[in-house]
Amino acid sequence: MALTVVGTGWPVTVVTALTALREGIVALLRVRAFERGIALSADRLAKVKTVAQMAGVALIIVGERPWPVLGAALVGLALLISLATLPRYFAARIT
């Protein structure tokens, strides 16, 4: 969210908003699962997503080309992975 506030451009704003929305949905689903005694552990793909997000944000922060471009690509890839894995949380029958 901080990258959006400092004005890194509309693509970062869109990716940030979509990522925040997805993470909010997953957090709510995890809470519901926890209340029902269902464990939703992070799988390998989720861990790859997290690494891509963290590395991407770090590269965007560096600020000198080509690193922010590579960082934006990694964050975009992380968003695609996160959207692809979202149905798994709904399939857990916790809704």
N, C-alpha and C positions, 0 to 999 in steps of 0.2 A: 504494500500500500504506500510505503514511503516513496518509492520510485514514481508513483503516480502523482504524489503531492509536489515533488520537485520538478515536474514538467518534463518527463522524458519522451513525451509524444503520445498520440492517441492509440497506437498499437499496444503500447505497454499498459495504457489505461484499460483497454478492452480485455487484454489477457489477465490483468490483475482482477478486474471485476468478475470475469468468468471463473477464475481460480478461487476467489473468495466465495462465490456462490456455491461452487462444487464442494469446497471444504466445509462450508456451513451445513450443507445437506448431509454430508458424510458424518459430521460431528453429531447431528441430530439422530441419524440412524444408529450410530454407535451407542448413544445414550439409551435409545429404545432397546437395543439389543442387550445392553448391560442390565437394564431393568428386568429383562426377561431371562437373564442368566445365559445368554448366548454370547460366545466369544467370537469377535471379528478380528482375527489377527491380520497383520499386514503381510502380504505375500511378496515374493521377490520383485514382481513388476512394480508394486507400490514403492518399494525401496529404491528401485531405479528411478522412478518419477521424482522422489524426494531428492536424490543426488543431482538429477538434472536441474531441478528447481534451484537448489542451493548454489550449484556451480554457475548456472545462468545468471542469477542475481549478482553473484560476486563479480562475474565478468562485466555485467552492465555497470556496476559501480566503478570499475577500473577507469572507464570513461574515455579511453583513447582507442580509436579504430585500430585493428579490426575486432578488438575484444568485446565491445558492446553488441556488435552485430552477431557474433558467435553466441554471446549470452542470451540475446533475444531469441535466437533459434533454439537454444536449449530450453528456455522457458516455454516457448511455443510447443516444443516436443513434449515437455512435461504436461502441458495442458491437454494435448491430444491423448496422451497415455491416461491421464486422470479421467477424461471423459469416457474413454474406452472401458475403464475399469469400474465406472459408476454403476452400471447395471448389476454387478456382483453384489452390491450392498442391498439392492432391492430384492434380489433373488434369495436372500437369506431369510425371507419370510418373517421380517420383523415389523413390517408396516401395518 
